[in-house]
Amino acid sequence: MTFSLVGRCERTGAVGAVIASASMAVAARCAAVRPGVGAVCSQSTTDPRLREVLLEAMAGGLTARDALAALAGRTEDIEYRQLAAVDAAGGSSSYSGELALGEAAGACAAGAAAAGNLLADRGVPAAMLAGFGDRAGDSLGDRLIAALRAGLNAGGEVSPVRSAGMVIAESVPWPVTDLRVDWHDDPVGQLAGLWRIWQPQAESYVRRALRPAQT
């Protein structure tokens, strides 16, 4: 009941994830980022623990592809899961187990991976990659929002989308952006609106943390 994209900004090295679902509070369970390491989504009969397994593997030096392959080879019930990962170098990978929910598909490109289950159209992940790639000169947040809109416009999932979220890690050791719409009739539009409000403020909160005397 989910479609998502993980991506890396070639200019800044920031990594992020964006996700939407018919299920409530999807971002809290499914998306995770770590600065200097990568971004991941764990979805489709979700096991949130797999996010940290992937991030730890990439922090240990594995590429997104190798980290995901290692996880898939040793994880119980992996056939129910769907995963997407991008590493700090822009390597990407996705996995859809044979028992992933409904119509499940994934797509990868340099710097991004997209995946979805219970999809209205198998082309949704490819549309998300195209939406992300078409905005290469924009900020990572703008590109992630564009990818989510592209996925929704391509059909999204079979049920009405109710929740969405976006998380971005930059150079500091915490997510600079962590925006969530946990239940709404238009969560993608609401998320885009939150991003428009948050984007011009984000850097000031980093300065407050690092240089409080100067703020």
Backbone hydrogen bonds in HBPLUS format (Angstrom, degrees):
<---DONOR---> <-ACCEPTOR-->    atom                        ^
c    i                          cat <-CA-CA->   ^        H-A-AA   ^      H-
h    n   atom  resd res      DA  || num        DHA   H-A  angle D-A-AA Bond
n    s   type  num  typ     dist DA aas  dist angle  dist       angle   num
A0022-ALA N   A0001-MET O   3.29 MM  21  5.79 143.4  2.44 139.0 148.8     1
A0117-ASN N   A0002-THR O   2.89 MM 115  5.62 151.2  1.98 157.1 166.4     2
A0003-PHE N   A0020-ALA O   3.02 MM  17  5.65 155.2  2.09 155.3 160.9     3
A0020-ALA N   A0003-PHE O   3.00 MM  17  5.65 148.8  2.10 155.3 165.2     4
A0004-SER N   A0115-ALA O   2.87 MM 111  5.56 158.9  1.92 165.5 172.4     5
A0115-ALA N   A0004-SER O   3.06 MM 111  5.56 154.3  2.12 141.3 147.4     6
A0005-LEU N   A0018-VAL O   2.92 MM  13  5.48 153.8  1.99 156.0 160.6     7
A0018-VAL N   A0005-LEU O   2.90 MM  13  5.48 154.6  1.96 156.7 165.2     8
A0006-VAL N   A0113-ALA O   2.88 MM 107  5.47 161.6  1.92 162.3 168.2     9
A0113-ALA N   A0006-VAL O   2.97 MM 107  5.47 151.6  2.05 151.7 158.8    10
A0007-GLY N   A0016-GLY O   2.88 MM   9  5.50 161.5  1.91 152.4 157.5    11
A0016-GLY N   A0007-GLY O   2.91 MM   9  5.50 154.7  1.97 159.6 164.3    12
A0008-ARG N   A0111-GLY O   2.90 MM 103  5.18 144.7  2.03 154.3 154.4    13
A0009-CYS N   A0014-ALA O   2.85 MM   5  5.33 162.7  1.88 156.7 161.3    14
A0013-GLY N   A0009-CYS O   2.88 MM   4  5.19 148.2  1.98 141.0 148.6    15
A0015-VAL N   A0169-ALA O   3.02 MM 154  5.46 154.6  2.08 153.6 160.7    16
A0169-ALA N   A0015-VAL O   2.82 MM 154  5.46 166.2  1.84 167.9 172.7    17
A0017-ALA N   A0167-VAL O   2.88 MM 150  5.48 151.9  1.96 154.7 164.0    18
A0167-VAL N   A0017-ALA O   2.99 MM 150  5.48 157.2  2.04 152.5 159.6    19
A0019-ILE N   A0165-GLY O   3.00 MM 146  5.50 152.1  2.08 157.6 161.5    20
A0165-GLY N   A0019-ILE O   2.94 MM 146  5.50 148.1  2.05 151.9 155.2    21
A0021-SER N   A0163-SER O   2.92 MM 142  5.46 152.4  2.00 152.6 153.8    22
A0162-ARG N   A0021-SER O   2.76 MM 141  6.04 156.8  1.81 134.5 139.8    23
A0163-SER N   A0021-SER O   2.98 MM 142  5.46 163.4  2.01 161.1 161.9    24
A0025-ALA N   A0182-ASP O   3.20 MM 157  4.22 161.5  2.24 119.5 124.6    25
A0029-ARG N   A0026-VAL O   3.18 MM   3  5.59 136.3  2.38 107.8 118.2    26
A0030-CYS N   A0026-VAL O   3.07 MM   4  6.05 150.1  2.16 154.5 163.8    27
A0031-ALA N   A0027-ALA O   3.36 MM   4  5.32 164.9  2.39 127.9 132.4    28
A0042-SER N   A0030-CYS O   2.86 MM  12  4.89 151.6  1.94 135.0 143.8    29
A0032-ALA N   A0040-VAL O   3.03 MM   8  5.47 152.9  2.10 157.4 156.2    30
A0040-VAL N   A0032-ALA O   2.88 MM   8  5.47 165.8  1.90 165.0 166.9    31
A0034-ARG N   A0038-GLY O   2.92 MM   4  5.59 149.9  2.01 167.3 170.4    32
A0037-VAL N   A0034-ARG O   3.03 MM   3  5.37 154.7  2.10 137.4 136.6    33
A0038-GLY N   A0034-ARG O   3.12 MM   4  5.59 161.1  2.15 148.9 154.4    34
A0088-ALA N   A0037-VAL O   2.91 MM  51  4.94 118.4  2.30 139.1 129.8    35
A0039-ALA N   A0086-VAL O   3.00 MM  47  5.47 151.5  2.08 149.5 158.2    36
A0086-VAL N   A0039-ALA O   2.98 MM  47  5.47 151.6  2.06 158.4 163.8    37
A0041-CYS N   A0084-ALA O   2.93 MM  43  5.25 148.9  2.03 149.2 151.7    38
A0084-ALA N   A0041-CYS O   3.05 MM  43  5.25 148.5  2.15 147.3 150.5    39
A0043-GLN N   A0082-GLN O   2.82 MM  39  5.15 175.1  1.82 162.8 163.4    40
A0082-GLN N   A0043-GLN O   2.86 MM  39  5.15 139.2  2.03 155.0 149.4    41
A0050-LEU N   A0047-ASP O   3.11 MM   3  5.97 157.4  2.17 125.9 130.4    42
A0051-ARG N   A0048-PRO O   3.16 MM   3  5.77 152.8  2.24 114.7 121.4    43
A0053-VAL N   A0049-ARG O   3.34 MM   4  6.67 156.1  2.40 147.2 154.2    44
A0054-LEU N   A0050-LEU O   3.05 MM   4  6.22 163.5  2.08 148.6 151.5    45
A0055-LEU N   A0051-ARG O   3.01 MM   4  6.29 165.3  2.03 150.6 155.0    46
A0056-GLU N   A0052-GLU O   2.85 MM   4  5.88 161.6  1.88 148.5 153.5    47
A0057-ALA N   A0053-VAL O   3.05 MM   4  6.21 156.3  2.11 144.1 150.6    48
A0058-MET N   A0054-LEU O   2.99 MM   4  6.27 159.0  2.03 152.5 157.8    49
A0059-ALA N   A0055-LEU O   2.82 MM   4  5.99 152.0  1.90 146.0 154.7    50
A0060-GLY N   A0056-GLU O   2.96 MM   4  6.14 134.4  2.17 138.9 150.5    51
A0062-LEU N   A0057-ALA O   3.18 MM   5  5.79 159.8  2.22 149.0 143.2    52
A0061-GLY N   A0058-MET O   3.01 MM   3  5.15 162.1  2.05 106.2 111.1    53
A0067-ALA N   A0063-THR O   2.82 MM   4  5.92 162.8  1.85 156.4 161.8    54
A0068-LEU N   A0064-ALA O   2.99 MM   4  6.06 162.1  2.02 148.7 153.2    55
A0069-ALA N   A0065-ARG O   2.96 MM   4  6.11 156.6  2.02 145.2 152.4    56
A0070-ALA N   A0066-ASP O   2.92 MM   4  6.02 158.5  1.97 146.1 151.6    57
A0071-LEU N   A0067-ALA O   3.06 MM   4  6.23 158.6  2.10 143.7 149.5    58
A0072-ALA N   A0068-LEU O   2.88 MM   4  6.05 166.6  1.90 151.5 155.3    59
A0073-GLY N   A0069-ALA O   3.05 MM   4  6.14 141.3  2.21 139.5 149.3    60
A0074-ARG N   A0071-LEU O   3.17 MM   3  5.55 153.4  2.25 108.5 116.0    61
A0075-THR N   A0071-LEU O   3.10 MM   4  5.81 125.5  2.41 158.6 168.6    62
A0080-TYR N   A0077-ASP O   3.11 MM   3  5.92 168.8  2.12 124.2 127.4    63
A0081-ARG N   A0078-ILE O   3.01 MM   3  5.25 157.7  2.06 111.4 118.6    64
A0099-LEU N   A0079-GLU O   2.73 MM  20  5.25 148.8  1.83 142.4 146.7    65
A0097-GLY N   A0081-ARG O   2.88 MM  16  5.45 165.1  1.90 171.6 176.7    66
A0083-LEU N   A0095-TYR O   2.85 MM  12  5.07 156.6  1.90 142.7 150.3    67
A0095-TYR N   A0083-LEU O   2.84 MM  12  5.07 153.5  1.91 147.1 147.4    68
A0085-ALA N   A0093-SER O   2.90 MM   8  5.43 156.8  1.95 164.2 164.0    69
A0093-SER N   A0085-ALA O   2.96 MM   8  5.43 147.1  2.07 155.3 157.0    70
A0087-ASP N   A0091-GLY O   2.83 MM   4  5.31 155.7  1.89 148.8 156.8    71
A0090-GLY N   A0087-ASP O   2.96 MM   3  5.32 161.9  2.00 113.6 119.4    72
A0111-GLY N   A0090-GLY O   2.76 MM  21  4.04 146.2  1.88 156.1 144.6    73
A0100-ALA N   A0097-GLY O   3.00 MM   3  5.17 162.5  2.03 115.8 115.3    74
A0118-LEU N   A0101-LEU O   2.95 MM  17  5.54 141.6  2.10 134.6 129.2    75
A0119-LEU N   A0103-GLU O   2.99 MM  16  5.19 177.5  1.99 139.9 140.4    76
A0105-ALA N   A0116-GLY O   2.94 MM  11  5.61 156.0  2.00 157.6 163.6    77
A0116-GLY N   A0105-ALA O   2.92 MM  11  5.61 151.0  2.00 166.3 168.7    78
A0107-ALA N   A0114-ALA O   2.88 MM   7  5.33 153.5  1.95 149.7 151.1    79
A0114-ALA N   A0107-ALA O   2.82 MM   7  5.33 167.0  1.84 163.1 166.9    80
A0109-ALA N   A0112-ALA O   2.94 MM   3  5.40 160.8  1.98 163.0 157.6    81
A0112-ALA N   A0109-ALA O   3.16 MM   3  5.40 169.9  2.17 130.3 127.9    82
A0158-VAL N   A0118-LEU O   2.91 MM  40  6.05 155.5  1.97 164.8 163.3    83
A0120-ALA N   A0156-GLY O   2.95 MM  36  5.84 175.0  1.95 136.6 137.2    84
A0124-VAL N   A0121-ASP O   3.22 MM   3  5.90 164.6  2.24 123.4 123.8    85
A0127-ALA N   A0123-GLY O   2.95 MM   4  6.17 154.5  2.02 154.6 162.5    86
A0128-MET N   A0124-VAL O   2.97 MM   4  6.25 150.0  2.06 153.3 161.7    87
A0129-LEU N   A0125-PRO O   3.01 MM   4  6.34 157.8  2.06 150.5 155.9    88
A0130-ALA N   A0126-ALA O   3.00 MM   4  6.26 155.4  2.06 146.0 152.7    89
A0131-GLY N   A0127-ALA O   2.93 MM   4  6.17 157.8  1.98 146.9 152.7    90
A0132-PHE N   A0128-MET O   2.92 MM   4  6.16 152.2  2.00 149.1 156.6    91
A0133-GLY N   A0129-LEU O   2.84 MM   4  6.01 163.3  1.87 151.2 156.1    92
A0134-ASP N   A0130-ALA O   2.91 MM   4  5.94 147.4  2.01 149.3 156.7    93
A0135-ARG N   A0132-PHE O   3.38 MM   3  5.80 158.4  2.43 108.1 114.1    94
A0138-ASP N   A0135-ARG O   2.94 MM   3  5.50 165.9  1.96 125.8 130.5    95
A0143-ARG N   A0139-SER O   3.04 MM   4  6.33 157.1  2.09 152.2 159.0    96
A0144-LEU N   A0140-LEU O   2.86 MM   4  6.12 154.1  1.93 153.3 160.5    97
A0145-ILE N   A0141-GLY O   2.99 MM   4  6.21 162.7  2.02 152.2 156.4    98
A0146-ALA N   A0142-ASP O   2.95 MM   4  6.14 157.7  2.00 144.5 151.2    99
A0147-ALA N   A0143-ARG O   2.93 MM   4  6.16 149.7  2.02 143.1 151.1   100
A0148-LEU N   A0144-LEU O   3.00 MM   4  6.30 156.4  2.05 148.6 154.4   101
A0149-ARG N   A0145-ILE O   2.94 MM   4  6.20 164.3  1.97 156.1 160.0   102
A0150-ALA N   A0146-ALA O   2.94 MM   4  6.11 154.0  2.01 143.4 151.0   103
A0151-GLY N   A0147-ALA O   2.97 MM   4  6.24 152.8  2.04 147.5 154.3   104
A0152-LEU N   A0148-LEU O   3.01 MM   4  6.29 157.4  2.06 149.2 155.1   105
A0153-ASN N   A0149-ARG O   2.85 MM   4  6.05 162.8  1.88 152.8 157.8   106
A0154-ALA N   A0150-ALA O   2.96 MM   4  6.07 133.7  2.17 138.0 149.8   107
A0156-GLY N   A0151-GLY O   2.94 MM   5  5.47 138.2  2.12 161.0 148.0   108
A0155-GLY N   A0152-LEU O   3.07 MM   3  5.34 160.5  2.10 108.9 114.3   109
A0184-HIS N   A0162-ARG O   2.82 MM  22  5.14 143.7  1.95 137.1 149.1   110
A0164-ALA N   A0181-VAL O   2.92 MM  17  5.25 153.4  1.99 143.4 152.0   111
A0181-VAL N   A0164-ALA O   2.79 MM  17  5.25 168.7  1.80 165.4 162.7   112
A0166-MET N   A0179-LEU O   2.86 MM  13  5.31 155.5  1.92 151.4 157.1   113
A0179-LEU N   A0166-MET O   2.87 MM  13  5.31 157.0  1.92 163.8 165.2   114
A0168-ILE N   A0177-THR O   2.84 MM   9  4.99 155.6  1.90 140.6 143.8   115
A0176-VAL N   A0168-ILE O   3.01 MM   8  6.05 119.2  2.39 146.4 163.2   116
A0177-THR N   A0168-ILE O   3.36 MM   9  4.99 174.8  2.36 139.2 140.7   117
A0190-GLN N   A0186-ASP O   2.98 MM   4  6.20 158.0  2.03 152.6 159.7   118
A0191-LEU N   A0187-PRO O   2.82 MM   4  5.93 155.2  1.88 144.3 150.8   119
A0192-ALA N   A0188-VAL O   2.99 MM   4  6.22 160.3  2.03 148.4 153.5   120
A0193-GLY N   A0189-GLY O   3.05 MM   4  6.27 149.7  2.15 141.4 149.6   121
A0194-LEU N   A0190-GLN O   2.93 MM   4  6.25 154.6  1.99 150.1 156.7   122
A0195-TRP N   A0191-LEU O   2.94 MM   4  6.19 158.2  1.98 152.1 158.0   123
A0196-ARG N   A0192-ALA O   3.08 MM   4  6.34 153.4  2.15 143.8 150.4   124
A0197-ILE N   A0193-GLY O   3.20 MM   4  6.51 147.7  2.31 143.7 151.7   125
A0198-TRP N   A0194-LEU O   2.82 MM   4  6.02 161.9  1.85 154.7 160.4   126
A0199-GLN N   A0195-TRP O   2.85 MM   4  5.66 169.9  1.86 154.7 156.9   127
A0201-GLN N   A0198-TRP O   2.84 MM   3  5.28 144.8  1.97 118.9 130.3   128
A0202-ALA N   A0198-TRP O   3.05 MM   4  5.98 134.7  2.27 158.3 169.7   129
A0204-SER N   A0201-GLN O   3.04 MM   3  5.56 126.4  2.34 112.1 125.6   130
A0205-TYR N   A0202-ALA O   3.17 MM   3  5.55 131.5  2.42 105.7 117.2   131
A0206-VAL N   A0203-GLU O   3.18 MM   3  5.11 125.1  2.49  93.8 107.8   132
A0207-ARG N   A0203-GLU O   3.04 MM   4  6.38 159.7  2.09 151.9 156.8   133
A0208-ARG N   A0204-SER O   3.01 MM   4  6.25 150.9  2.09 141.1 149.0   134
A0209-ALA N   A0205-TYR O   3.27 MM   4  6.41 147.2  2.38 134.0 141.1   135
A0209-ALA N   A0206-VAL O   3.13 MM   3  5.24 122.3  2.48  97.2 111.1   136
A0210-LEU N   A0206-VAL O   3.01 MM   4  6.28 161.9  2.04 154.9 159.8   137
A0211-ARG N   A0207-ARG O   2.68 MM   4  5.32 162.8  1.70 149.7 155.5   138
A0214-GLN N   A0211-ARG O   3.01 MM   3  5.59 154.7  2.08 118.6 126.3   139
A0215-THR N   A0212-PRO O   3.28 MM   3  5.39 169.8  2.29 109.2 111.0   140
